[in-house]
Amino acid sequence: WKNFWNYFLTGLLYFCIILIYMIPAFVIFWIAVGTAFFTTLTAAALQNIGVLISGLIATAPLIIMAFILVALAFYLIPAAAISYVSSNKFSEAFNLRKVFKKAFSGSYFIALILGLLYIMVLGVIFGWIPYVGRAIASFIVAITVYTMLGESYTEIK
């Protein structure tokens, strides 16, 4: 317990890293939602289904772009977090040249894919334990997957 506040602050900053990396996806998504909302209002006021359909079709690329940005953010966040933790500098999580170089390497990609497979397998195995199974699996997965990602991260020059 003697380092509790240090660990708490590290976790809070990790949460901030996640939020900051998700900002582009959130912005694009809310632009799409706003566009769809105002398209629906316009179509209702005009009582024209054609306006509604064309407006909703126009928002589809924005929603797809938002989902692609979410996937990219989830791919980059572990590399950014490891960069932050390894240097103990919050700004290192946003050194995009370093984060992209580490994240778009073969060993990081393989570690992430193996981690995702590991998550699925443990989720199925521990999912059978009522109430606490998912929590146990989540804890084991977090430790193991971040260890794999950390090892692949340090291998990359």
Secondary structure by P-SEA (a helix, b strand, c coil): ccaaaaaaaaaaaaaaaaaaaaaaaaaaaaaaaaaaaaaaaaaaaaccaaaaaaaaaaaaaaaaaaaaaaaaaaaaaaaaaaaaaaccccccccaaaaaaaaaacaaaaaaaaaaaaaaaaaaaaaccccccaaaaaaaaaaaaaaaaaaaaaaacc
